[in-house]
Amino acid sequence: MARLAKPVCLPASDVSRLRAIVKKGTHKSRKITRAQALLLMGEGQSAAQVQASAGISDSQYHRIKRRYLAEGLDRALEERPRSGQPRKVTATLEARITSLACS
């Protein structure tokens, strides 16, 4: 038996915040795409419709939905920090370079 998908019910405060993010367009494109997808989910559109309208993949759809339901709006919109390569210029080296440049 298939599991029923849990619908996304957006409170009015979240809807207004998401609309502001989409309307301003000053945020990163990934954040705007996530906001559009959440708005479409809140309207009750199916997964296929949200994916086509927002231009996201199946895994992105499920990841955004899971993060919103489990962790809230802020965590669903923002990217998690990536480990990446450590900084080559440390804080002490940066301070030393600044002092040399200013002298």
MDTraj code that builds the backbone (N, CA, C; nanometers):
import mdtraj as md
import numpy as np

residues = "MET ALA ARG LEU ALA LYS PRO VAL CYS LEU PRO ALA SER ASP VAL SER ARG LEU ARG ALA ILE VAL LYS LYS GLY THR HIS LYS SER ARG LYS ILE THR ARG ALA GLN ALA LEU LEU LEU MET GLY GLU GLY GLN SER ALA ALA GLN VAL GLN ALA SER ALA GLY ILE SER ASP SER GLN TYR HIS ARG ILE LYS ARG ARG TYR LEU ALA GLU GLY LEU ASP ARG ALA LEU GLU GLU ARG PRO ARG SER GLY GLN PRO ARG LYS VAL THR ALA THR LEU GLU ALA ARG ILE THR SER LEU ALA CYS SER".split()
xyz = np.array([
    [0.0838, -0.1162, 0.0000],
    [0.0000, 0.0000, 0.0000],
    [0.0896, 0.1243, 0.0000],
    [0.0588, 0.2179, -0.0870],
    [0.1389, 0.3392, -0.0995],
    [0.1137, 0.4327, 0.0172],
    [0.2184, 0.5025, 0.0550],
    [0.2093, 0.5980, 0.1641],
    [0.1537, 0.7294, 0.1092],
    [0.0606, 0.7906, 0.1813],
    [0.0054, 0.9182, 0.1380],
    [0.1033, 1.0297, 0.1678],
    [0.1179, 1.1197, 0.0724],
    [0.2096, 1.2319, 0.0902],
    [0.1498, 1.3336, 0.1859],
    [0.2325, 1.3827, 0.2758],
    [0.1872, 1.4828, 0.3711],
    [0.1815, 1.6182, 0.3003],
    [0.0679, 1.6872, 0.3033],
    [0.0589, 1.8163, 0.2338],
    [0.1363, 1.9249, 0.3080],
    [0.1767, 2.0250, 0.2350],
    [0.2479, 2.1386, 0.2930],
    [0.1455, 2.2486, 0.3185],
    [0.1242, 2.2806, 0.4445],
    [0.0320, 2.3878, 0.4836],
    [0.1154, 2.5065, 0.5298],
    [0.1148, 2.6125, 0.4511],
    [0.1949, 2.7297, 0.4823],
    [0.1126, 2.8308, 0.5621],
    [0.1623, 2.8749, 0.6767],
    [0.0940, 2.9829, 0.7482],
    [0.1072, 3.1147, 0.6706],
    [0.0222, 3.2098, 0.7018],
    [0.0209, 3.3379, 0.6297],
    [0.1548, 3.4103, 0.6410],
    [0.2207, 3.3986, 0.7548],
    [0.3503, 3.4665, 0.7718],
    [0.4559, 3.4089, 0.6772],
    [0.4551, 3.2762, 0.6608],
    [0.5509, 3.2129, 0.5690],
    [0.5204, 3.2503, 0.4242],
    [0.3912, 3.2555, 0.3904],
    [0.3521, 3.2902, 0.2531],
    [0.3981, 3.4318, 0.2200],
    [0.3778, 3.5248, 0.3114],
    [0.4182, 3.6624, 0.2845],
    [0.5701, 3.6741, 0.2720],
    [0.6434, 3.6002, 0.3549],
    [0.7894, 3.6006, 0.3457],
    [0.8379, 3.5424, 0.2135],
    [0.7758, 3.4316, 0.1716],
    [0.8156, 3.3685, 0.0458],
    [0.7846, 3.4583, -0.0734],
    [0.6679, 3.5216, -0.0716],
    [0.6319, 3.6122, -0.1817],
    [0.7276, 3.7302, -0.1886],
    [0.7699, 3.7802, -0.0735],
    [0.8660, 3.8911, -0.0723],
    [0.9993, 3.8481, -0.1325],
    [1.0432, 3.7274, -0.1018],
    [1.1700, 3.6766, -0.1571],
    [1.1606, 3.6651, -0.3088],
    [1.0488, 3.6109, -0.3568],
    [1.0319, 3.5915, -0.5015],
    [1.0173, 3.7261, -0.5722],
    [0.9437, 3.8182, -0.5118],
    [0.9149, 3.9457, -0.5766],
    [1.0371, 4.0358, -0.5834],
    [1.1154, 4.0427, -0.4753],
    [1.2318, 4.1312, -0.4734],
    [1.3370, 4.0877, -0.5742],
    [1.3680, 3.9596, -0.5752],
    [1.4674, 3.9089, -0.6688],
    [1.6097, 3.9467, -0.6336],
    [1.6343, 3.9899, -0.5100],
    [1.7690, 4.0292, -0.4709],
    [1.8445, 3.9166, -0.4022],
    [1.7799, 3.8034, -0.3841],
    [1.8424, 3.6892, -0.3180],
    [1.9105, 3.6008, -0.4223],
    [1.9816, 3.5005, -0.3738],
    [2.0452, 3.4050, -0.4641],
    [1.9376, 3.3309, -0.5421],
    [1.9708, 3.2913, -0.6641],
    [1.8719, 3.2267, -0.7499],
    [1.8231, 3.0942, -0.6913],
    [1.9101, 3.0233, -0.6214],
    [1.8682, 2.8959, -0.5607],
    [1.7642, 2.9188, -0.4524],
    [1.7812, 3.0266, -0.3758],
    [1.6863, 3.0586, -0.2699],
    [1.5515, 3.0982, -0.3298],
    [1.5540, 3.1745, -0.4384],
    [1.4301, 3.2149, -0.5053],
    [1.3586, 3.0935, -0.5615],
    [1.4322, 2.9997, -0.6196],
    [1.3721, 2.8779, -0.6732],
    [1.3072, 2.7958, -0.5632],
    [1.3743, 2.7847, -0.4489],
    [1.3171, 2.7110, -0.3358],
    [1.1905, 2.7795, -0.2854],
    [1.1912, 2.9124, -0.2813],
    [1.0738, 2.9869, -0.2365],
    [0.9571, 2.9659, -0.3321],
    [0.9833, 2.9681, -0.4627],
    [0.8782, 2.9423, -0.5617],
    [0.8208, 2.8025, -0.5443],
    [0.9076, 2.7052, -0.5232],
    [0.8613, 2.5673, -0.5063],
    [0.7745, 2.5541, -0.3820],
    [0.8149, 2.6164, -0.2723],
    [0.7350, 2.6093, -0.1494],
    [0.5996, 2.6768, -0.1665],
    [0.5961, 2.7894, -0.2383],
    [0.4677, 2.8548, -0.2641],
    [0.3746, 2.7645, -0.3449],
    [0.4300, 2.6981, -0.4447],
    [0.3497, 2.6070, -0.5270],
    [0.3024, 2.4876, -0.4448],
    [0.3875, 2.4367, -0.3562],
    [0.3469, 2.3263, -0.2690],
    [0.2345, 2.3703, -0.1765],
    [0.2433, 2.4920, -0.1263],
    [0.1408, 2.5446, -0.0378],
    [0.0072, 2.5647, -0.1060],
    [0.0098, 2.5864, -0.2378],
    [-0.1139, 2.6011, -0.3150],
    [-0.1803, 2.4668, -0.3417],
    [-0.1118, 2.3587, -0.3098],
    [-0.1698, 2.2263, -0.3261],
    [-0.1429, 2.1617, -0.4605],
    [-0.0458, 2.2119, -0.5344],
    [-0.0140, 2.1528, -0.6637],
    [0.0587, 2.0202, -0.6441],
    [0.0482, 1.9354, -0.7440],
    [0.1118, 1.8040, -0.7353],
    [0.2630, 1.8185, -0.7514],
    [0.3336, 1.7112, -0.7197],
    [0.4793, 1.7125, -0.7289],
    [0.5257, 1.7407, -0.8713],
    [0.4607, 1.6805, -0.9687],
    [0.4992, 1.7000, -1.1085],
    [0.4776, 1.8449, -1.1517],
    [0.3684, 1.9051, -1.1066],
    [0.3399, 2.0439, -1.1429],
    [0.4417, 2.1387, -1.0801],
    [0.4754, 2.1133, -0.9545],
    [0.5735, 2.1981, -0.8862],
    [0.7088, 2.1859, -0.9543],
    [0.7487, 2.0639, -0.9883],
    [0.8781, 2.0422, -1.0527],
    [0.8853, 2.1118, -1.1876],
    [0.7767, 2.1048, -1.2649],
    [0.7757, 2.1687, -1.3966],
    [0.7743, 2.3206, -1.3843],
    [0.6940, 2.3736, -1.2934],
    [0.6816, 2.5191, -1.2797],
    [0.8069, 2.5828, -1.2209],
    [0.8648, 2.5202, -1.1202],
    [0.9822, 2.5770, -1.0535],
    [1.1123, 2.5372, -1.1218],
    [1.1073, 2.4371, -1.2083],
    [1.2278, 2.3927, -1.2780],
    [1.3245, 2.3190, -1.1867],
    [1.2703, 2.2322, -1.1017],
    [1.3542, 2.1552, -1.0096],
    [1.3385, 2.0067, -1.0377],
    [1.4323, 1.9293, -0.9873],
    [1.4277, 1.7844, -1.0065],
    [1.3424, 1.7195, -0.8988],
    [1.3197, 1.5908, -0.9149],
    [1.2411, 1.5142, -0.8179],
    [1.3085, 1.5132, -0.6811],
    [1.4402, 1.4939, -0.6796],
    [1.5110, 1.4897, -0.5515],
    [1.5107, 1.6259, -0.4831],
    [1.5216, 1.7345, -0.5607],
    [1.5161, 1.8683, -0.5024],
    [1.3793, 1.8936, -0.4403],
    [1.2746, 1.8514, -0.5089],
    [1.1386, 1.8690, -0.4579],
    [1.1235, 1.8028, -0.3212],
    [1.1657, 1.6772, -0.3128],
    [1.1508, 1.6024, -0.1874],
    [1.2422, 1.6576, -0.0774],
    [1.3607, 1.7045, -0.1143],
    [1.4522, 1.7606, -0.0159],
    [1.3959, 1.8909, 0.0430],
    [1.3430, 1.9785, -0.0416],
    [1.2848, 2.1049, 0.0054],
    [1.1647, 2.0774, 0.0948],
    [1.0798, 1.9874, 0.0519],
    [0.9594, 1.9553, 0.1294],
    [0.9959, 1.8937, 0.2643],
    [1.0902, 1.7993, 0.2635],
    [1.1310, 1.7335, 0.3868],
    [1.1926, 1.8329, 0.4851],
    [1.2782, 1.9221, 0.4339],
    [1.3404, 2.0209, 0.5215],
    [1.2380, 2.1174, 0.5795],
    [1.1405, 2.1594, 0.4987],
    [1.0391, 2.2524, 0.5490],
    [0.9560, 2.1864, 0.6585],
    [0.9114, 2.0642, 0.6341],
    [0.8262, 1.9967, 0.7319],
    [0.9025, 1.9619, 0.8594],
    [1.0299, 1.9296, 0.8485],
    [1.1066, 1.8875, 0.9658],
    [1.1729, 2.0038, 1.0396],
    [1.2260, 2.1009, 0.9649],
    [1.3102, 2.2019, 1.0272],
    [1.2600, 2.3448, 1.0134],
    [1.1585, 2.3692, 0.9324],
    [1.1041, 2.5035, 0.9201],
    [1.1485, 2.5760, 0.7942],
    [1.0982, 2.6979, 0.7807],
    [1.1185, 2.7759, 0.6592],
    [1.2640, 2.8167, 0.6379],
    [1.3293, 2.8658, 0.7413],
    [1.4666, 2.9137, 0.7252],
    [1.5601, 2.8037, 0.6769],
    [1.5480, 2.6859, 0.7334],
    [1.6342, 2.5742, 0.6943],
    [1.6008, 2.5229, 0.5541],
    [1.4749, 2.5362, 0.5128],
    [1.4356, 2.4896, 0.3798],
    [1.4898, 2.5820, 0.2709],
    [1.5043, 2.7102, 0.3018],
    [1.5491, 2.8060, 0.2009],
    [1.7008, 2.8157, 0.1897],
    [1.7692, 2.8013, 0.2998],
    [1.9147, 2.8200, 0.3003],
    [1.9886, 2.6907, 0.2681],
    [2.1083, 2.7071, 0.2138],
    [2.1933, 2.5920, 0.1871],
    [2.2693, 2.5548, 0.3133],
    [2.2972, 2.4296, 0.3273],
    [2.3793, 2.3850, 0.4384],
    [2.5239, 2.4190, 0.4079],
    [2.6035, 2.4474, 0.5108],
    [2.7439, 2.4794, 0.4847],
    [2.8176, 2.3591, 0.4272],
    [2.9065, 2.3873, 0.3375],
    [2.9845, 2.2812, 0.2740],
    [3.1222, 2.2776, 0.3380],
    [3.1763, 2.1591, 0.3462],
    [3.3055, 2.1455, 0.4121],
    [3.4131, 2.2167, 0.3315],
    [3.4306, 2.1803, 0.2077],
    [3.5248, 2.2476, 0.1196],
    [3.6672, 2.2501, 0.1718],
    [3.7491, 2.3260, 0.1040],
    [3.8890, 2.3391, 0.1412],
    [3.9019, 2.4463, 0.2499],
    [3.9875, 2.4240, 0.3480],
    [4.0046, 2.5254, 0.4527],
    [4.0648, 2.6541, 0.3955],
    [4.0396, 2.7649, 0.4632],
    [4.0908, 2.8943, 0.4184],
    [4.2425, 2.8947, 0.4188],
    [4.3005, 2.9551, 0.3165],
    [4.4460, 2.9649, 0.3084],
    [4.4967, 3.0868, 0.3839],
    [4.4124, 3.1906, 0.3904],
    [4.4500, 3.3124, 0.4617],
    [4.3777, 3.3100, 0.5957],
    [4.4527, 3.2897, 0.7022],
    [4.3940, 3.2857, 0.8361],
    [4.3697, 3.4281, 0.8857],
    [4.3025, 3.4402, 0.9979],
    [4.2716, 3.5712, 1.0543],
    [4.3984, 3.6463, 1.0931],
    [4.4965, 3.5756, 1.1478],
    [4.6218, 3.6421, 1.1870],
    [4.7002, 3.6894, 1.0647],
    [4.7015, 3.6081, 0.9603],
    [4.7703, 3.6478, 0.8378],
    [4.6995, 3.7659, 0.7725],
    [4.5691, 3.7646, 0.7755],
    [4.4908, 3.8742, 0.7185],
    [4.5188, 4.0040, 0.7948],
    [4.5276, 3.9973, 0.9268],
    [4.5589, 4.1156, 1.0077],
    [4.6994, 4.1671, 0.9760],
    [4.7917, 4.0760, 0.9569],
    [4.9298, 4.1165, 0.9246],
    [4.9370, 4.1834, 0.7880],
    [4.8652, 4.1280, 0.6900],
    [4.8628, 4.1876, 0.5551],
    [4.8009, 4.3265, 0.5613],
    [4.6943, 4.3406, 0.6383],
    [4.6280, 4.4704, 0.6520],
    [4.7210, 4.5722, 0.7164],
    [4.7931, 4.5308, 0.8199],
    [4.8851, 4.6240, 0.8865],
    [5.0003, 4.6645, 0.7930],
    [5.0462, 4.5705, 0.7107],
    [5.1513, 4.6046, 0.6138],
    [5.1006, 4.6993, 0.5068],
    [4.9793, 4.6781, 0.4616],
    [4.9227, 4.7620, 0.3565],
    [4.8942, 4.9036, 0.4071],
    [4.8580, 4.9156, 0.5323],
    [4.8237, 5.0457, 0.5889],
    [4.9466, 5.1237, 0.6384],
    [5.0596, 5.0592, 0.6455],
    [5.1782, 5.1297, 0.6984],
    [5.2545, 5.2003, 0.5884],
])
top = md.Topology()
chain = top.add_chain()
for i, resn in enumerate(residues, 1):
    res = top.add_residue(resn, chain, resSeq=i)
    for name in ("N", "CA", "C"):
        top.add_atom(name, md.element.get_by_symbol(name[0]), res)
traj = md.Trajectory(xyz[None], top)
